[in-house]
Amino acid sequence: MAAYGLYSHIQSNRRRSIALLIGLFFLIYVLVYAGALVAEALSIDADLNTLMQRAWNDLVSAAPLATIGTALWVVIAYFFHQSMIDAVTGARDVTRPEEPRLYNLLENLCISRGITMPRLKIMDSEALNAFATGMNQRQYAITVTSGLLGRLNDAEIEAVLGHELTHIRNGDVRMMVVAVVIAGVVSFVAELVFRLWFYNGFSFRSSRSDDRRGGGAGIAILITIGLLVLAYVLSFVIRLALSRSREYLADAGSVELTKNPDAMIAALRKIEGRGELPGATSAVMEMCVDNPRQGFGELFDTHPSVESRVAALVKFAGGHDPGPIALPPQADDADAEAAREPAPQGPWNSPPAGAPNSGPEGGPWGSSTGSSPNSVPGTDMDTPPETPPGPWGPHGGR
């Protein structure tokens, strides 16, 4: 059922999360069956029906272990996914004394809507991006890059924080973590099946006759390949089934929180093409404000293009699009450039070391080295000038 409002969208996301968990276990059972089928094909000489029946019996026997292993994986992801993401991104927790500007912006948004304030994290990166993580109120966190803090103004940062808060309110964050678990479990089990096939397949080919390979075993292996491909495709489709509309809704939710569509548009324009997080996995990039990693056009992209998101904000929120924004060089680059430029020279500036002195030495009144304003030219500054003797004779015991 389609979601037409904010609260119906939250309920829809909860139903999707349950469906994703069911799909998770379904895909695991499919992969276990594929592994049992290829194992039977490599171990006995039988027709296809016999191999498939034995593989089904193996699945029934292995189902409890597969269920326990998958549940354990989900529990690990539930409690430790934030630590794993922090290990990949290098994000760290920050407090109000450390980042008062960022902390106050997020706190004001949460107070204005009665939202429990998530934890704040900062990732040291020149990229411009942010993402939210967590499975419940105690785990929710928003991570922003140091590059985003340096390049966006307060209104734009507030819009980005509002975008991530909306993901938390809508339940998108929980759904993304479940999707990451699905992808991880499917990849792990599929890799086990592939290893079993490759390590035993060559001995199978060398030790079995051509007549045996032409029986049910060959067809069983083809079925196994089909099941593995199906599992991979389904896991990918499930991740895309999270729907790119969640980004449009998060943009709209940010405007609802901040009442400033222009700030959200400006933030998207500045982030556009500058959000690549070095070393981040595709699962982390899928949770970001913008994912610059492209597929085939927009068909397999996890995020809609910035152009389409800005167009939606202009059309439905009344924002104004300034077009692509060219950002100035980073502060470090500007400082390095300033250091390379020669210092301006004038009557009160000393020339660089080794440079010829083309003007009066040290300024219009001569050398400034070893002299003072009250010294007499041609005399040592430590030697006071001689004073004329007074009416009662020379001073200073002379």
Residue pairs with C-beta under 8 A, 6 or more apart in sequence:
1 12
2 12
3 9
3 11
3 12
3 13
6 169
6 170
6 249
6 253
9 170
9 249
10 169
10 170
10 171
13 170
13 171
13 172
13 174
13 175
14 171
16 175
16 241
16 242
17 171
17 174
17 175
17 178
20 175
20 178
20 179
20 182
20 238
21 74
21 178
23 182
23 234
23 238
24 70
24 74
24 178
24 181
24 182
24 185
25 67
25 70
27 182
27 185
27 186
27 231
27 234
27 235
28 66
28 70
28 185
28 186
28 189
29 59
29 63
29 66
30 227
30 230
30 231
31 186
31 189
31 190
31 193
31 227
31 228
31 231
32 59
32 62
32 63
32 66
32 189
33 55
33 56
33 58
33 59
33 227
34 193
34 223
34 224
34 227
34 228
34 231
35 189
35 192
35 193
35 196
35 224
36 54
36 55
36 56
36 58
36 59
36 62
37 51
37 52
37 55
37 220
37 223
37 224
37 227
38 193
38 196
38 197
38 220
38 221
38 224
39 55
39 58
39 196
39 200
40 46
40 51
40 54
40 55
40 58
40 220
41 51
41 216
41 217
41 220
41 221
41 224
42 197
42 200
42 201
42 204
42 217
44 51
44 54
45 208
45 212
45 215
45 217
46 54
46 215
46 216
46 217
47 215
47 216
48 215
48 216
48 219
48 220
49 216
50 216
51 216
51 217
51 220
52 220
52 223
55 220
70 185
73 181
73 184
73 185
73 188
74 181
77 177
77 180
77 181
77 184
78 135
81 133
81 135
81 177
81 180
82 133
82 134
82 139
82 141
85 91
85 133
85 284
86 92
86 121
88 279
88 280
88 281
88 284
89 123
89 125
89 143
89 277
89 279
89 280
89 284
90 123
90 124
91 121
91 122
91 123
91 143
92 121
92 122
92 123
93 119
93 120
93 121
94 102
94 103
94 120
94 121
94 122
95 103
95 120
96 103
96 104
99 120
99 122
99 149
101 149
101 154
101 157
102 120
102 122
102 144
102 149
102 157
103 120
105 154
105 157
105 158
105 161
106 117
106 118
106 120
106 142
106 161
106 165
107 117
108 158
109 115
109 158
109 161
109 162
109 165
109 257
109 258
110 116
110 117
110 165
112 257
113 165
113 257
115 165
115 168
115 169
116 137
116 140
118 132
118 134
118 140
118 141
118 142
118 165
118 168
119 140
119 141
119 142
120 141
120 142
120 144
121 141
121 142
121 143
121 144
122 143
122 144
122 145
122 146
122 149
123 143
123 144
123 145
123 146
123 277
124 145
124 146
125 145
125 146
125 147
125 277
125 278
126 145
126 146
126 147
126 330
127 145
127 147
127 148
127 274
127 275
127 276
127 277
127 278
128 145
128 147
128 148
128 151
128 152
128 270
128 271
128 274
128 275
129 144
129 145
129 148
129 271
129 274
129 275
129 277
129 288
129 289
129 290
130 142
130 143
130 144
130 145
130 148
130 160
130 161
130 163
130 164
130 288
130 289
131 142
131 143
131 164
131 284
131 287
131 288
131 289
132 140
132 141
132 142
132 143
132 164
132 165
132 167
132 168
132 173
132 287
133 139
133 140
133 141
133 143
133 173
133 177
133 287
134 140
134 141
134 168
134 173
134 174
134 177
135 173
135 174
135 177
136 174
140 168
140 173
142 161
142 164
142 165
142 168
144 157
144 160
144 161
145 277
147 274
148 157
148 160
148 271
149 157
150 330
150 331
151 270
151 327
152 160
152 267
152 270
155 258
155 260
155 263
155 266
156 263
156 264
156 266
156 267
156 270
157 267
158 258
158 260
158 263
159 254
159 255
159 258
159 260
159 263
159 264
159 266
159 267
160 254
160 267
160 271
160 289
162 253
162 254
162 255
162 256
162 257
162 258
162 264
163 250
163 251
163 253
163 254
163 264
163 289
164 250
164 289
165 253
165 254
165 257
166 249
166 250
166 252
166 253
166 254
166 256
166 257
167 173
167 246
167 250
169 253
170 246
170 249
170 250
170 253
172 242
172 246
172 250
173 287
175 242
176 242
176 283
176 286
176 287
179 238
179 239
179 242
179 283
179 286
180 283
182 235
182 238
182 239
183 235
183 236
183 239
183 283
186 231
186 232
186 235
187 235
190 228
190 231
190 232
193 224
193 228
194 228
197 221
197 224
201 221
204 213
204 217
205 213
208 217
236 300
239 286
239 302
240 300
240 302
242 302
244 301
244 302
244 303
244 304
247 303
247 304
247 309
248 304
248 309
248 312
251 264
251 268
251 309
251 312
251 313
252 312
252 313
252 316
252 317
254 264
255 261
255 264
255 313
255 317
255 319
258 264
261 313
261 314
261 317
261 318
261 319
262 319
262 320
264 313
264 317
264 319
265 310
265 313
265 314
265 319
265 320
265 321
265 322
266 322
266 325
267 289
268 289
268 290
268 306
268 309
268 310
268 313
269 306
269 310
269 321
269 322
269 323
269 324
269 325
270 325
270 327
271 289
271 290
271 306
272 290
272 306
272 324
272 325
273 292
274 292
274 327
275 288
275 289
275 290
275 291
275 292
276 285
276 292
276 293
277 284
277 285
277 288
282 293
285 291
285 293
285 302
286 302
286 303
290 303
290 306
291 301
291 302
291 303
294 301
295 301
298 304
298 305
310 319
310 321
311 321
313 319
314 320
314 321
328 334
329 337
342 352
343 349
343 352
345 351
347 359
347 360
347 363
347 364
348 363
350 362
351 357
351 358
360 366
361 367
362 368
362 369
366 377
370 380
370 381
371 377
371 381
372 381
375 381
375 385
376 385
379 385
387 395
389 395
389 398
